């Protein structure tokens, strides 16, 4: 069983301490994966709007969260 699978199972634990620790670990994993994939998308030439559509959030939300994480000038998009 993978670590992610173990965490998902632990998140459903009847013990709140176990469940909440698992939720925290899953949240951190999710944030790391999102940052990685947004970076991959930007390197592949995706616009902020395309990324936002894939994540089902607004362009402004994804830009605000991720725009400052990569070196170099950010393309301005309308």
N, CA, C and O atoms as a Maestro MAE file, in Angstrom:
{
 s_m_m2io_version
 :::
 2.0.0
}

f_m_ct {
 s_m_title
 :::
 protein
 m_atom[312] {
  # First column is atom index #
  i_m_mmod_type
  r_m_x_coord
  r_m_y_coord
  r_m_z_coord
  i_m_residue_number
  s_m_chain_name
  s_m_pdb_residue_name
  s_m_pdb_atom_name
  i_m_atomic_number
  :::
  1 25 0.857 -1.181 0.000 1 A "UNK " " N  " 7
  2 3 0.000 0.000 0.000 1 A "UNK " " CA " 6
  3 2 0.898 1.238 0.000 1 A "UNK " " C  " 6
  4 15 1.871 1.293 0.753 1 A "UNK " " O  " 8
  5 25 0.582 2.229 -0.836 2 A "UNK " " N  " 7
  6 3 1.396 3.442 -0.918 2 A "UNK " " CA " 6
  7 2 1.139 4.339 0.296 2 A "UNK " " C  " 6
  8 15 0.150 4.180 1.012 2 A "UNK " " O  " 8
  9 25 2.050 5.278 0.502 3 A "UNK " " N  " 7
  10 3 1.882 6.223 1.608 3 A "UNK " " CA " 6
  11 2 0.603 7.030 1.453 3 A "UNK " " C  " 6
  12 15 -0.100 7.272 2.434 3 A "UNK " " O  " 8
  13 25 0.295 7.450 0.226 4 A "UNK " " N  " 7
  14 3 -0.920 8.221 -0.012 4 A "UNK " " CA " 6
  15 2 -2.160 7.394 0.315 4 A "UNK " " C  " 6
  16 15 -3.123 7.916 0.877 4 A "UNK " " O  " 8
  17 25 -2.144 6.129 -0.028 5 A "UNK " " N  " 7
  18 3 -3.268 5.243 0.272 5 A "UNK " " CA " 6
  19 2 -3.414 5.071 1.780 5 A "UNK " " C  " 6
  20 15 -4.528 5.069 2.303 5 A "UNK " " O  " 8
  21 25 -2.293 4.928 2.476 6 A "UNK " " N  " 7
  22 3 -2.320 4.809 3.939 6 A "UNK " " CA " 6
  23 2 -2.873 6.081 4.574 6 A "UNK " " C  " 6
  24 15 -3.659 6.024 5.520 6 A "UNK " " O  " 8
  25 25 -2.452 7.228 4.044 7 A "UNK " " N  " 7
  26 3 -2.951 8.498 4.573 7 A "UNK " " CA " 6
  27 2 -4.453 8.644 4.338 7 A "UNK " " C  " 6
  28 15 -5.187 9.094 5.217 7 A "UNK " " O  " 8
  29 25 -4.894 8.266 3.156 8 A "UNK " " N  " 7
  30 3 -6.325 8.350 2.854 8 A "UNK " " CA " 6
  31 2 -7.126 7.453 3.795 8 A "UNK " " C  " 6
  32 15 -8.190 7.847 4.271 8 A "UNK " " O  " 8
  33 25 -6.626 6.265 4.063 9 A "UNK " " N  " 7
  34 3 -7.302 5.365 4.995 9 A "UNK " " CA " 6
  35 2 -7.296 5.953 6.407 9 A "UNK " " C  " 6
  36 15 -8.304 5.898 7.112 9 A "UNK " " O  " 8
  37 25 -6.162 6.514 6.816 10 A "UNK " " N  " 7
  38 3 -6.060 7.092 8.150 10 A "UNK " " CA " 6
  39 2 -6.989 8.297 8.316 10 A "UNK " " C  " 6
  40 15 -7.478 8.555 9.416 10 A "UNK " " O  " 8
  41 25 -7.234 9.034 7.228 11 A "UNK " " N  " 7
  42 3 -8.114 10.204 7.289 11 A "UNK " " CA " 6
  43 2 -9.537 9.807 7.666 11 A "UNK " " C  " 6
  44 15 -10.295 10.631 8.178 11 A "UNK " " O  " 8
  45 25 -9.901 8.570 7.420 12 A "UNK " " N  " 7
  46 3 -11.224 8.083 7.775 12 A "UNK " " CA " 6
  47 2 -11.278 7.410 9.134 12 A "UNK " " C  " 6
  48 15 -12.286 6.797 9.484 12 A "UNK " " O  " 8
  49 25 -10.212 7.516 9.895 13 A "UNK " " N  " 7
  50 3 -10.129 6.874 11.204 13 A "UNK " " CA " 6
  51 2 -11.182 7.423 12.165 13 A "UNK " " C  " 6
  52 15 -11.534 8.602 12.116 13 A "UNK " " O  " 8
  53 25 -11.673 6.550 13.032 14 A "UNK " " N  " 7
  54 3 -12.595 6.981 14.092 14 A "UNK " " CA " 6
  55 2 -11.865 7.779 15.163 14 A "UNK " " C  " 6
  56 15 -12.499 8.507 15.927 14 A "UNK " " O  " 8
  57 25 -10.546 7.655 15.231 15 A "UNK " " N  " 7
  58 3 -9.734 8.406 16.192 15 A "UNK " " CA " 6
  59 2 -9.448 9.776 15.597 15 A "UNK " " C  " 6
  60 15 -8.734 9.865 14.598 15 A "UNK " " O  " 8
  61 25 -9.984 10.852 16.180 16 A "UNK " " N  " 7
  62 3 -9.786 12.180 15.617 16 A "UNK " " CA " 6
  63 2 -8.317 12.585 15.510 16 A "UNK " " C  " 6
  64 15 -7.946 13.278 14.563 16 A "UNK " " O  " 8
  65 25 -7.487 12.177 16.442 17 A "UNK " " N  " 7
  66 3 -6.069 12.507 16.376 17 A "UNK " " CA " 6
  67 2 -5.418 11.916 15.143 17 A "UNK " " C  " 6
  68 15 -4.661 12.595 14.448 17 A "UNK " " O  " 8
  69 25 -5.706 10.660 14.869 18 A "UNK " " N  " 7
  70 3 -5.164 9.986 13.689 18 A "UNK " " CA " 6
  71 2 -5.731 10.619 12.425 18 A "UNK " " C  " 6
  72 15 -4.996 10.910 11.482 18 A "UNK " " O  " 8
  73 25 -7.034 10.827 12.414 19 A "UNK " " N  " 7
  74 3 -7.688 11.390 11.238 19 A "UNK " " CA " 6
  75 2 -7.205 12.786 10.895 19 A "UNK " " C  " 6
  76 15 -6.945 13.085 9.730 19 A "UNK " " O  " 8
  77 25 -7.082 13.640 11.893 20 A "UNK " " N  " 7
  78 3 -6.669 15.012 11.645 20 A "UNK " " CA " 6
  79 2 -5.213 15.103 11.220 20 A "UNK " " C  " 6
  80 15 -4.874 15.926 10.370 20 A "UNK " " O  " 8
  81 25 -4.350 14.284 11.787 21 A "UNK " " N  " 7
  82 3 -2.952 14.265 11.339 21 A "UNK " " CA " 6
  83 2 -2.871 13.811 9.887 21 A "UNK " " C  " 6
  84 15 -2.072 14.335 9.111 21 A "UNK " " O  " 8
  85 25 -3.692 12.845 9.525 22 A "UNK " " N  " 7
  86 3 -3.706 12.371 8.141 22 A "UNK " " CA " 6
  87 2 -4.224 13.450 7.198 22 A "UNK " " C  " 6
  88 15 -3.690 13.622 6.102 22 A "UNK " " O  " 8
  89 25 -5.256 14.175 7.610 23 A "UNK " " N  " 7
  90 3 -5.788 15.264 6.792 23 A "UNK " " CA " 6
  91 2 -4.713 16.325 6.564 23 A "UNK " " C  " 6
  92 15 -4.561 16.820 5.447 23 A "UNK " " O  " 8
  93 25 -3.972 16.674 7.601 24 A "UNK " " N  " 7
  94 3 -2.887 17.642 7.465 24 A "UNK " " CA " 6
  95 2 -1.832 17.150 6.482 24 A "UNK " " C  " 6
  96 15 -1.387 17.905 5.619 24 A "UNK " " O  " 8
  97 25 -1.435 15.898 6.608 25 A "UNK " " N  " 7
  98 3 -0.423 15.336 5.699 25 A "UNK " " CA " 6
  99 2 -0.933 15.310 4.266 25 A "UNK " " C  " 6
  100 15 -0.176 15.602 3.340 25 A "UNK " " O  " 8
  101 25 -2.200 14.967 4.065 26 A "UNK " " N  " 7
  102 3 -2.779 14.961 2.725 26 A "UNK " " CA " 6
  103 2 -2.843 16.376 2.150 26 A "UNK " " C  " 6
  104 15 -2.583 16.577 0.964 26 A "UNK " " O  " 8
  105 25 -3.189 17.357 2.993 27 A "UNK " " N  " 7
  106 3 -3.236 18.745 2.530 27 A "UNK " " CA " 6
  107 2 -1.859 19.195 2.060 27 A "UNK " " C  " 6
  108 15 -1.738 19.846 1.023 27 A "UNK " " O  " 8
  109 25 -0.825 18.852 2.818 28 A "UNK " " N  " 7
  110 3 0.541 19.220 2.433 28 A "UNK " " CA " 6
  111 2 0.956 18.526 1.139 28 A "UNK " " C  " 6
  112 15 1.602 19.132 0.283 28 A "UNK " " O  " 8
  113 25 0.585 17.258 0.998 29 A "UNK " " N  " 7
  114 3 0.883 16.524 -0.233 29 A "UNK " " CA " 6
  115 2 0.171 17.161 -1.413 29 A "UNK " " C  " 6
  116 15 0.773 17.344 -2.471 29 A "UNK " " O  " 8
  117 25 -1.086 17.498 -1.253 30 A "UNK " " N  " 7
  118 3 -1.863 18.127 -2.314 30 A "UNK " " CA " 6
  119 2 -1.248 19.448 -2.745 30 A "UNK " " C  " 6
  120 15 -1.137 19.715 -3.942 30 A "UNK " " O  " 8
  121 25 -0.846 20.280 -1.791 31 A "UNK " " N  " 7
  122 3 -0.232 21.566 -2.118 31 A "UNK " " CA " 6
  123 2 1.064 21.370 -2.901 31 A "UNK " " C  " 6
  124 15 1.334 22.101 -3.854 31 A "UNK " " O  " 8
  125 25 1.860 20.386 -2.500 32 A "UNK " " N  " 7
  126 3 3.114 20.099 -3.204 32 A "UNK " " CA " 6
  127 2 2.839 19.638 -4.630 32 A "UNK " " C  " 6
  128 15 3.500 20.082 -5.569 32 A "UNK " " O  " 8
  129 25 1.860 18.744 -4.791 33 A "UNK " " N  " 7
  130 3 1.517 18.252 -6.127 33 A "UNK " " CA " 6
  131 2 0.965 19.360 -7.014 33 A "UNK " " C  " 6
  132 15 1.285 19.423 -8.202 33 A "UNK " " O  " 8
  133 25 0.140 20.231 -6.447 34 A "UNK " " N  " 7
  134 3 -0.408 21.345 -7.233 34 A "UNK " " CA " 6
  135 2 0.720 22.265 -7.691 34 A "UNK " " C  " 6
  136 15 0.756 22.664 -8.855 34 A "UNK " " O  " 8
  137 25 1.634 22.602 -6.795 35 A "UNK " " N  " 7
  138 3 2.745 23.471 -7.158 35 A "UNK " " CA " 6
  139 2 3.579 22.834 -8.276 35 A "UNK " " C  " 6
  140 15 3.971 23.514 -9.224 35 A "UNK " " O  " 8
  141 25 3.842 21.551 -8.164 36 A "UNK " " N  " 7
  142 3 4.612 20.840 -9.183 36 A "UNK " " CA " 6
  143 2 3.905 20.873 -10.536 36 A "UNK " " C  " 6
  144 15 4.531 21.168 -11.554 36 A "UNK " " O  " 8
  145 25 2.618 20.574 -10.553 37 A "UNK " " N  " 7
  146 3 1.891 20.494 -11.816 37 A "UNK " " CA " 6
  147 2 1.629 21.863 -12.435 37 A "UNK " " C  " 6
  148 15 1.610 21.991 -13.660 37 A "UNK " " O  " 8
  149 25 1.426 22.886 -11.606 38 A "UNK " " N  " 7
  150 3 1.298 24.238 -12.151 38 A "UNK " " CA " 6
  151 2 2.625 24.637 -12.789 38 A "UNK " " C  " 6
  152 15 2.641 25.230 -13.868 38 A "UNK " " O  " 8
  153 25 3.725 24.317 -12.136 39 A "UNK " " N  " 7
  154 3 5.035 24.583 -12.723 39 A "UNK " " CA " 6
  155 2 5.228 23.858 -14.037 39 A "UNK " " C  " 6
  156 15 5.731 24.439 -14.999 39 A "UNK " " O  " 8
  157 25 4.833 22.591 -14.093 40 A "UNK " " N  " 7
  158 3 4.924 21.822 -15.340 40 A "UNK " " CA " 6
  159 2 4.086 22.465 -16.440 40 A "UNK " " C  " 6
  160 15 4.514 22.559 -17.590 40 A "UNK " " O  " 8
  161 25 2.891 22.906 -16.068 41 A "UNK " " N  " 7
  162 3 2.001 23.528 -17.050 41 A "UNK " " CA " 6
  163 2 2.595 24.836 -17.576 41 A "UNK " " C  " 6
  164 15 2.568 25.091 -18.780 41 A "UNK " " O  " 8
  165 25 3.129 25.660 -16.680 42 A "UNK " " N  " 7
  166 3 3.723 26.928 -17.120 42 A "UNK " " CA " 6
  167 2 4.924 26.680 -18.027 42 A "UNK " " C  " 6
  168 15 5.092 27.357 -19.041 42 A "UNK " " O  " 8
  169 25 5.763 25.705 -17.657 43 A "UNK " " N  " 7
  170 3 6.925 25.383 -18.492 43 A "UNK " " CA " 6
  171 2 6.492 24.871 -19.858 43 A "UNK " " C  " 6
  172 15 7.207 25.055 -20.844 43 A "UNK " " O  " 8
  173 25 5.336 24.233 -19.926 44 A "UNK " " N  " 7
  174 3 4.807 23.715 -21.189 44 A "UNK " " CA " 6
  175 2 4.060 24.788 -21.978 44 A "UNK " " C  " 6
  176 15 3.540 24.517 -23.060 44 A "UNK " " O  " 8
  177 25 4.006 26.012 -21.432 45 A "UNK " " N  " 7
  178 3 3.378 27.109 -22.157 45 A "UNK " " CA " 6
  179 2 1.910 27.340 -21.872 45 A "UNK " " C  " 6
  180 15 1.264 28.124 -22.568 45 A "UNK " " O  " 8
  181 25 1.375 26.684 -20.878 46 A "UNK " " N  " 7
  182 3 -0.037 26.885 -20.543 46 A "UNK " " CA " 6
  183 2 -0.247 28.290 -20.004 46 A "UNK " " C  " 6
  184 15 0.615 28.836 -19.315 46 A "UNK " " O  " 8
  185 25 -1.387 28.866 -20.320 47 A "UNK " " N  " 7
  186 3 -1.767 30.171 -19.775 47 A "UNK " " CA " 6
  187 2 -2.351 29.971 -18.371 47 A "UNK " " C  " 6
  188 15 -2.734 28.868 -17.982 47 A "UNK " " O  " 8
  189 25 -2.401 31.085 -17.630 48 A "UNK " " N  " 7
  190 3 -3.023 31.011 -16.302 48 A "UNK " " CA " 6
  191 2 -4.487 30.587 -16.440 48 A "UNK " " C  " 6
  192 15 -5.004 29.873 -15.580 48 A "UNK " " O  " 8
  193 25 -5.158 31.015 -17.506 49 A "UNK " " N  " 7
  194 3 -6.560 30.640 -17.694 49 A "UNK " " CA " 6
  195 2 -6.703 29.131 -17.916 49 A "UNK " " C  " 6
  196 15 -7.619 28.513 -17.374 49 A "UNK " " O  " 8
  197 25 -5.812 28.540 -18.702 50 A "UNK " " N  " 7
  198 3 -5.872 27.093 -18.934 50 A "UNK " " CA " 6
  199 2 -5.657 26.320 -17.636 50 A "UNK " " C  " 6
  200 15 -6.335 25.326 -17.378 50 A "UNK " " O  " 8
  201 25 -4.712 26.783 -16.824 51 A "UNK " " N  " 7
  202 3 -4.449 26.133 -15.537 51 A "UNK " " CA " 6
  203 2 -5.663 26.292 -14.629 51 A "UNK " " C  " 6
  204 15 -6.090 25.337 -13.980 51 A "UNK " " O  " 8
  205 25 -6.213 27.496 -14.586 52 A "UNK " " N  " 7
  206 3 -7.388 27.751 -13.759 52 A "UNK " " CA " 6
  207 2 -8.559 26.865 -14.170 52 A "UNK " " C  " 6
  208 15 -9.265 26.323 -13.319 52 A "UNK " " O  " 8
  209 25 -8.761 26.721 -15.473 53 A "UNK " " N  " 7
  210 3 -9.847 25.862 -15.958 53 A "UNK " " CA " 6
  211 2 -9.643 24.418 -15.507 53 A "UNK " " C  " 6
  212 15 -10.593 23.754 -15.092 53 A "UNK " " O  " 8
  213 25 -8.407 23.935 -15.588 54 A "UNK " " N  " 7
  214 3 -8.117 22.554 -15.187 54 A "UNK " " CA " 6
  215 2 -8.341 22.346 -13.696 54 A "UNK " " C  " 6
  216 15 -8.774 21.275 -13.272 54 A "UNK " " O  " 8
  217 25 -8.046 23.377 -12.896 55 A "UNK " " N  " 7
  218 3 -8.216 23.278 -11.437 55 A "UNK " " CA " 6
  219 2 -9.601 23.724 -10.970 55 A "UNK " " C  " 6
  220 15 -9.923 23.635 -9.785 55 A "UNK " " O  " 8
  221 25 -10.422 24.208 -11.918 56 A "UNK " " N  " 7
  222 3 -11.768 24.697 -11.621 56 A "UNK " " CA " 6
  223 2 -11.755 25.815 -10.576 56 A "UNK " " C  " 6
  224 15 -12.530 25.810 -9.619 56 A "UNK " " O  " 8
  225 25 -10.848 26.775 -10.793 57 A "UNK " " N  " 7
  226 3 -10.768 27.989 -9.987 57 A "UNK " " CA " 6
  227 2 -10.660 29.163 -10.942 57 A "UNK " " C  " 6
  228 15 -10.568 28.970 -12.155 57 A "UNK " " O  " 8
  229 25 -10.671 30.383 -10.408 58 A "UNK " " N  " 7
  230 3 -10.527 31.549 -11.270 58 A "UNK " " CA " 6
  231 2 -9.072 31.738 -11.679 58 A "UNK " " C  " 6
  232 15 -8.153 31.279 -11.002 58 A "UNK " " O  " 8
  233 25 -8.885 32.423 -12.801 59 A "UNK " " N  " 7
  234 3 -7.542 32.738 -13.265 59 A "UNK " " CA " 6
  235 2 -6.822 33.573 -12.214 59 A "UNK " " C  " 6
  236 15 -5.636 33.370 -11.955 59 A "UNK " " O  " 8
  237 25 -7.543 34.509 -11.613 60 A "UNK " " N  " 7
  238 3 -6.942 35.367 -10.603 60 A "UNK " " CA " 6
  239 2 -6.470 34.563 -9.400 60 A "UNK " " C  " 6
  240 15 -5.404 34.839 -8.851 60 A "UNK " " O  " 8
  241 25 -7.248 33.579 -8.989 61 A "UNK " " N  " 7
  242 3 -6.881 32.776 -7.817 61 A "UNK " " CA " 6
  243 2 -5.610 31.972 -8.065 61 A "UNK " " C  " 6
  244 15 -4.721 31.938 -7.215 61 A "UNK " " O  " 8
  245 25 -5.522 31.329 -9.223 62 A "UNK " " N  " 7
  246 3 -4.340 30.515 -9.504 62 A "UNK " " CA " 6
  247 2 -3.117 31.404 -9.732 62 A "UNK " " C  " 6
  248 15 -2.008 31.044 -9.337 62 A "UNK " " O  " 8
  249 25 -3.310 32.547 -10.357 63 A "UNK " " N  " 7
  250 3 -2.197 33.463 -10.588 63 A "UNK " " CA " 6
  251 2 -1.683 34.010 -9.258 63 A "UNK " " C  " 6
  252 15 -0.473 34.048 -9.032 63 A "UNK " " O  " 8
  253 25 -2.574 34.425 -8.394 64 A "UNK " " N  " 7
  254 3 -2.183 34.978 -7.093 64 A "UNK " " CA " 6
  255 2 -1.412 33.943 -6.274 64 A "UNK " " C  " 6
  256 15 -0.434 34.272 -5.603 64 A "UNK " " O  " 8
  257 25 -1.857 32.704 -6.336 65 A "UNK " " N  " 7
  258 3 -1.245 31.644 -5.534 65 A "UNK " " CA " 6
  259 2 0.112 31.220 -6.078 65 A "UNK " " C  " 6
  260 15 1.011 30.908 -5.298 65 A "UNK " " O  " 8
  261 25 0.283 31.201 -7.397 66 A "UNK " " N  " 7
  262 3 1.466 30.573 -7.986 66 A "UNK " " CA " 6
  263 2 2.395 31.482 -8.792 66 A "UNK " " C  " 6
  264 15 3.511 31.072 -9.113 66 A "UNK " " O  " 8
  265 25 1.975 32.686 -9.126 67 A "UNK " " N  " 7
  266 3 2.748 33.508 -10.067 67 A "UNK " " CA " 6
  267 2 4.165 33.806 -9.609 67 A "UNK " " C  " 6
  268 15 5.060 33.874 -10.452 67 A "UNK " " O  " 8
  269 25 4.410 33.984 -8.348 68 A "UNK " " N  " 7
  270 3 5.728 34.374 -7.889 68 A "UNK " " CA " 6
  271 2 6.690 33.235 -7.641 68 A "UNK " " C  " 6
  272 15 7.782 33.464 -7.120 68 A "UNK " " O  " 8
  273 25 6.326 32.024 -7.995 69 A "UNK " " N  " 7
  274 3 7.136 30.856 -7.647 69 A "UNK " " CA " 6
  275 2 8.203 30.491 -8.663 69 A "UNK " " C  " 6
  276 15 9.045 29.637 -8.383 69 A "UNK " " O  " 8
  277 25 8.192 31.116 -9.840 70 A "UNK " " N  " 7
  278 3 9.170 30.775 -10.873 70 A "UNK " " CA " 6
  279 2 9.935 32.009 -11.274 70 A "UNK " " C  " 6
  280 15 9.360 33.094 -11.363 70 A "UNK " " O  " 8
  281 25 11.232 31.865 -11.520 71 A "UNK " " N  " 7
  282 3 12.030 33.032 -11.923 71 A "UNK " " CA " 6
  283 2 11.660 33.509 -13.321 71 A "UNK " " C  " 6
  284 15 11.077 32.773 -14.117 71 A "UNK " " O  " 8
  285 25 12.006 34.728 -13.589 72 A "UNK " " N  " 7
  286 3 11.751 35.275 -14.915 72 A "UNK " " CA " 6
  287 2 10.475 36.080 -14.939 72 A "UNK " " C  " 6
  288 15 9.646 35.971 -14.035 72 A "UNK " " O  " 8
  289 25 10.313 36.892 -15.976 73 A "UNK " " N  " 7
  290 3 9.125 37.737 -16.073 73 A "UNK " " CA " 6
  291 2 7.881 36.903 -16.330 73 A "UNK " " C  " 6
  292 15 7.927 35.891 -17.029 73 A "UNK " " O  " 8
  293 25 6.794 37.335 -15.767 74 A "UNK " " N  " 7
  294 3 5.507 36.669 -15.977 74 A "UNK " " CA " 6
  295 2 4.834 37.285 -17.190 74 A "UNK " " C  " 6
  296 15 4.790 38.507 -17.332 74 A "UNK " " O  " 8
  297 25 4.320 36.449 -18.050 75 A "UNK " " N  " 7
  298 3 3.555 36.932 -19.209 75 A "UNK " " CA " 6
  299 2 2.283 37.601 -18.727 75 A "UNK " " C  " 6
  300 15 1.586 37.060 -17.869 75 A "UNK " " O  " 8
  301 25 1.978 38.746 -19.254 76 A "UNK " " N  " 7
  302 3 0.718 39.402 -18.938 76 A "UNK " " CA " 6
  303 2 -0.329 38.872 -19.902 76 A "UNK " " C  " 6
  304 15 -0.112 38.837 -21.114 76 A "UNK " " O  " 8
  305 25 -1.476 38.456 -19.350 77 A "UNK " " N  " 7
  306 3 -2.538 37.903 -20.186 77 A "UNK " " CA " 6
  307 2 -3.821 38.664 -19.915 77 A "UNK " " C  " 6
  308 15 -4.086 39.099 -18.795 77 A "UNK " " O  " 8
  309 25 -4.589 38.809 -20.940 78 A "UNK " " N  " 7
  310 3 -5.876 39.502 -20.787 78 A "UNK " " CA " 6
  311 2 -6.988 38.532 -20.972 78 A "UNK " " C  " 6
  312 15 -8.157 38.909 -20.884 78 A "UNK " " O  " 8
  :::
 }
 m_bond[311] {
  # First column is bond index #
  i_m_from
  i_m_to
  i_m_order
  :::
  1 1 2 1
  2 2 3 1
  3 3 4 2
  4 3 5 1
  5 5 6 1
  6 6 7 1
  7 7 8 2
  8 7 9 1
  9 9 10 1
  10 10 11 1
  11 11 12 2
  12 11 13 1
  13 13 14 1
  14 14 15 1
  15 15 16 2
  16 15 17 1
  17 17 18 1
  18 18 19 1
  19 19 20 2
  20 19 21 1
  21 21 22 1
  22 22 23 1
  23 23 24 2
  24 23 25 1
  25 25 26 1
  26 26 27 1
  27 27 28 2
  28 27 29 1
  29 29 30 1
  30 30 31 1
  31 31 32 2
  32 31 33 1
  33 33 34 1
  34 34 35 1
  35 35 36 2
  36 35 37 1
  37 37 38 1
  38 38 39 1
  39 39 40 2
  40 39 41 1
  41 41 42 1
  42 42 43 1
  43 43 44 2
  44 43 45 1
  45 45 46 1
  46 46 47 1
  47 47 48 2
  48 47 49 1
  49 49 50 1
  50 50 51 1
  51 51 52 2
  52 51 53 1
  53 53 54 1
  54 54 55 1
  55 55 56 2
  56 55 57 1
  57 57 58 1
  58 58 59 1
  59 59 60 2
  60 59 61 1
  61 61 62 1
  62 62 63 1
  63 63 64 2
  64 63 65 1
  65 65 66 1
  66 66 67 1
  67 67 68 2
  68 67 69 1
  69 69 70 1
  70 70 71 1
  71 71 72 2
  72 71 73 1
  73 73 74 1
  74 74 75 1
  75 75 76 2
  76 75 77 1
  77 77 78 1
  78 78 79 1
  79 79 80 2
  80 79 81 1
  81 81 82 1
  82 82 83 1
  83 83 84 2
  84 83 85 1
  85 85 86 1
  86 86 87 1
  87 87 88 2
  88 87 89 1
  89 89 90 1
  90 90 91 1
  91 91 92 2
  92 91 93 1
  93 93 94 1
  94 94 95 1
  95 95 96 2
  96 95 97 1
  97 97 98 1
  98 98 99 1
  99 99 100 2
  100 99 101 1
  101 101 102 1
  102 102 103 1
  103 103 104 2
  104 103 105 1
  105 105 106 1
  106 106 107 1
  107 107 108 2
  108 107 109 1
  109 109 110 1
  110 110 111 1
  111 111 112 2
  112 111 113 1
  113 113 114 1
  114 114 115 1
  115 115 116 2
  116 115 117 1
  117 117 118 1
  118 118 119 1
  119 119 120 2
  120 119 121 1
  121 121 122 1
  122 122 123 1
  123 123 124 2
  124 123 125 1
  125 125 126 1
  126 126 127 1
  127 127 128 2
  128 127 129 1
  129 129 130 1
  130 130 131 1
  131 131 132 2
  132 131 133 1
  133 133 134 1
  134 134 135 1
  135 135 136 2
  136 135 137 1
  137 137 138 1
  138 138 139 1
  139 139 140 2
  140 139 141 1
  141 141 142 1
  142 142 143 1
  143 143 144 2
  144 143 145 1
  145 145 146 1
  146 146 147 1
  147 147 148 2
  148 147 149 1
  149 149 150 1
  150 150 151 1
  151 151 152 2
  152 151 153 1
  153 153 154 1
  154 154 155 1
  155 155 156 2
  156 155 157 1
  157 157 158 1
  158 158 159 1
  159 159 160 2
  160 159 161 1
  161 161 162 1
  162 162 163 1
  163 163 164 2
  164 163 165 1
  165 165 166 1
  166 166 167 1
  167 167 168 2
  168 167 169 1
  169 169 170 1
  170 170 171 1
  171 171 172 2
  172 171 173 1
  173 173 174 1
  174 174 175 1
  175 175 176 2
  176 175 177 1
  177 177 178 1
  178 178 179 1
  179 179 180 2
  180 179 181 1
  181 181 182 1
  182 182 183 1
  183 183 184 2
  184 183 185 1
  185 185 186 1
  186 186 187 1
  187 187 188 2
  188 187 189 1
  189 189 190 1
  190 190 191 1
  191 191 192 2
  192 191 193 1
  193 193 194 1
  194 194 195 1
  195 195 196 2
  196 195 197 1
  197 197 198 1
  198 198 199 1
  199 199 200 2
  200 199 201 1
  201 201 202 1
  202 202 203 1
  203 203 204 2
  204 203 205 1
  205 205 206 1
  206 206 207 1
  207 207 208 2
  208 207 209 1
  209 209 210 1
  210 210 211 1
  211 211 212 2
  212 211 213 1
  213 213 214 1
  214 214 215 1
  215 215 216 2
  216 215 217 1
  217 217 218 1
  218 218 219 1
  219 219 220 2
  220 219 221 1
  221 221 222 1
  222 222 223 1
  223 223 224 2
  224 223 225 1
  225 225 226 1
  226 226 227 1
  227 227 228 2
  228 227 229 1
  229 229 230 1
  230 230 231 1
  231 231 232 2
  232 231 233 1
  233 233 234 1
  234 234 235 1
  235 235 236 2
  236 235 237 1
  237 237 238 1
  238 238 239 1
  239 239 240 2
  240 239 241 1
  241 241 242 1
  242 242 243 1
  243 243 244 2
  244 243 245 1
  245 245 246 1
  246 246 247 1
  247 247 248 2
  248 247 249 1
  249 249 250 1
  250 250 251 1
  251 251 252 2
  252 251 253 1
  253 253 254 1
  254 254 255 1
  255 255 256 2
  256 255 257 1
  257 257 258 1
  258 258 259 1
  259 259 260 2
  260 259 261 1
  261 261 262 1
  262 262 263 1
  263 263 264 2
  264 263 265 1
  265 265 266 1
  266 266 267 1
  267 267 268 2
  268 267 269 1
  269 269 270 1
  270 270 271 1
  271 271 272 2
  272 271 273 1
  273 273 274 1
  274 274 275 1
  275 275 276 2
  276 275 277 1
  277 277 278 1
  278 278 279 1
  279 279 280 2
  280 279 281 1
  281 281 282 1
  282 282 283 1
  283 283 284 2
  284 283 285 1
  285 285 286 1
  286 286 287 1
  287 287 288 2
  288 287 289 1
  289 289 290 1
  290 290 291 1
  291 291 292 2
  292 291 293 1
  293 293 294 1
  294 294 295 1
  295 295 296 2
  296 295 297 1
  297 297 298 1
  298 298 299 1
  299 299 300 2
  300 299 301 1
  301 301 302 1
  302 302 303 1
  303 303 304 2
  304 303 305 1
  305 305 306 1
  306 306 307 1
  307 307 308 2
  308 307 309 1
  309 309 310 1
  310 310 311 1
  311 311 312 2
  :::
 }
}
